Amino acid sequence: MPQSSALSQRGQFRQMYMGLKAQHRLDSTPVILCEGDSWFSTPLAMNLLDWIVSPAPEDEERGVPQFGNGGLFFRVERSGDQAAPQKEHPGRSMFTKDNVDDLLGWFTRYAFDAVLLSAGGNDFVDTWLHRALAGKTGLNARQAFDAIVATGRYDEVREAYAYFVGAFHKARPDVPILAHTYDYPRLIGTEAALGLGNLGVAALLKKSMGPWIGPNIEHAIDGGIEAWREFARLLIDGFVERVLHPLKQDARFGGMFDYVDLRGNLTADTQWHDEMHPTEAGFHELAVIFRTVLLAKLPPGKRGAENNDAIGRRGHDVVTA
């Protein structure tokens, strides 16, 4: 059974690609470029992209290819990166000219079948969120959200997305670009649990990870955890309504930009590892949805017969927005 390959080292990607080409296997092997944030890269557990790249044990036992006829993944995602350009850490922004030019060099040199994006969540949290609500008190969730909208942040993120998508669509108009929403967080104020089991020895050096939302809104939004969850829901809905959906409808991209709606699936606290990241099982549940949409966008010869059948059986359950 063909297996997926997750290769972030650029030299290894080149070597594997040329090997597949020499074996005349590129006609049946999906080649995917991945850029994103911690939903694609967190080391805390198997993340959204890991589950797409690597088989779940139960899938492997049943002999079901996890991703079409295997796959070759060019992975450059990095935890903490933002979509829009930023002054404090310019190298941690994805949709900038330097990064886009670098990735376009690879994108135009190799025959990629799709581009996967995970971006935008970090643009609305942490120090930025603290500054956006600085000096504000006694707000309800809607009032706090209105204050975020007033900053113009959604416009900045949408324009950054449009720059990336436009450049890639111009270079290869036939290649689909697929992003995703985030699900609604529940453990507002909870930091990541670090240990040898997820970070290895690096856990001994890192004091904490997060929280990125709770400490920056508790002074401004009254009502406790339920009000904070409602604010987070509004943030994510705003991201869809003001960034992802307008981009999907943008005629400049010829219908080749799409997103997978992952909202409303992880409704139990036990499905979340911390404020912003699901557990391994939570990511697996979302990856099943994401993978089904992605497979349907691949050339038929690269989906795998089993996955073509699965798409037909499960298509009615998948929402692409």
Secondary structure, 3 states (H helix, E strand, C coil): CCCEEEECCHHHHHHHHHHHHHCCCCCCCCEEEEEECHHHHCCCCCCHHHHHHCCCHHHHHHCCCCCCCCEEEEECCCCCCECCCCCCCHHHECCCHHHHHHHHHHHCCCCCCEEEEECCHHHHCHHHHHHHCCCCCCECHHHHHHHHHHCCHHHHHHHHHHHHHHHHHHHCCCCCEEEECCCCCCCCCCCCCCCHHHHHHHHHCCCCCCCCCHHHHCCCECCHHHHHHHHHHHHHHHHHHHHHHHHHHCHHHCCCEEEECCCCCCCCHHHECCCCCECHHHHHHHHHHHHHHHHHHCCHHHCCHHHHHHHHHHHHHCCCC
